[in-house]
Each structure stands twice: as structure tokens, then as C-alpha cells.
Amino acid sequence: MDDLDFRGRSAEHTAGRSLAWRLRQPVVPAAKWALRRYGMATAGSRGLPDFLVIGAKRGGSTSLYKNLARTPGVLPLYPAREQVKGTYYFDVHHERGERWYRSHFPTRGDRVDGTVAGEASPYYLSHPWAPARAAALVPDARVVALLRDPVERAHSHYKERVKQGIETLPTFARAIEAEPARLHGEVDRMLDDPTYTSAAHLNFGYVAQSDYVVGLRRWLERYPADQVLVLASEDFYAAEGATIDRVRSHLGLAPVGLAEAEHYNDTG
């Protein structure tokens, strides 16, 4: 799947679904793949992202990106009806190649009058190869990091993985205790082998992905500071319209004064 994030499926995911929904499921991947094939066939006419929302995971990047995409001048990823926010290209899908990556973005014919297009893949902040890969392909992209209180972020990450059926440890405390053993040697293995994807680092890096200094340092080694905008998630939720306008300014767009933002992916 294009938005693969090593997600599991909990029992309640299918509970209560209609028969029509269940029968439709085998058709959905085929339909999505057909659209992606078209995107790849037309990749030569498609540009690359003007901006990257790099995370942090469970920091509000989905809400930031989708509200930004509601404002004028920001084009959606292809296909628009799928409302995809990110590609995970610079972390877990890099082997799929540039043509696959380009297949997600609008055609050059659509990108007129100062419009911009971008993506939000929140694992980019923590993945050791993502900054170098991004800088090699899109060195002029604007980068946005949305950082939540690190303890709250880690706890929300844990709750999400429990809900998805990926995390089986019964308490957050147990998961934190287990993290060093789960992640032992994983980053070194990723650095030694760029093709290696660490499911442990992605899924169970509760503390690791809250270590923003490590992630931001990697990005600031590859991008000039004036191309990187760092925001606090708490400031975003306290003043959503103002934050969206601040991001728009970073992207070279005029303010719009978004009246009311929509929220996504709340774990409760």
C-alpha cells in the first residue's frame, strides 16, 4: 500500500462494518494500484515537493497538513480523492525510486500562479537517512517540523500502537522499559545498510522519536536554517489559524486567516 506504516489491524477495525464494506476491500488495493500506475506513467510531467512536513509523529502533522491543504494555493497529492498526506519515500519506501515518488505530486500544468505542493511524513524527523535523501533530491524544499511535548508524544505513540494491535505490552511503563532492548543496534544497522527498514525503530521508538535534538540536528546539517520552520504543537492547537498563516508565509504564500481548523487522528 502507498501509505504503508507497518500498521496492524486490531479486532475492532472490522467490527461492525457492513457487508458491502467487507466485500469492497479486495477491490480497494487494485483500484489504488491502478491510480498509482497512472501517476507513474505520467511522472515525467510531475514536479517534486515544494515543502516537507517532517514530523514529529503524533505531534499534529496530519492536522497541520490537511488544514494547510484546505487553504488556497496548496495543491493536494495525487490522487486528490484519496486525501493522502505523505509518501514515506525518504524513509521506508526509498527503494521504490524517484518515478514512484513523483507519481504522488500534481503535474506541472496544475502548478501555476505560485501554487505549492508538498507532503507530510512524520517519520522523516527520526529516520537517520531521510535528511540526506531529501537534500539530494529536493534541496530547495521548505521544511516544517511540528514538535509536541516529548512525554505526551511518546505516550500518544504508545496508545496508537496499542489501538492498531502492534503493541502488546500492557502498560506504557513496560513499553518504555523494553525500548532499549527492542531498539538495540537498530540505528547502526540502518546506517550500515540503507536498504534496511527497522520495524522496531518505527513502531516502538517511543523515547527515540521524542529525542528531537538528534533528528533536527540531522536536518539542519543538510538544510539552511532559514528553510526549516520549527513549531510547537501546543502553539498550533492554541492558535491554529495563526499557525497555518505562519506556515504559509514560510512557503511564500499570503495569509488567509483560517477560521476553524479540523482535527485528525486523536487517540483520546
Disulfide bonds with the S-S distance in Angstrom:
none
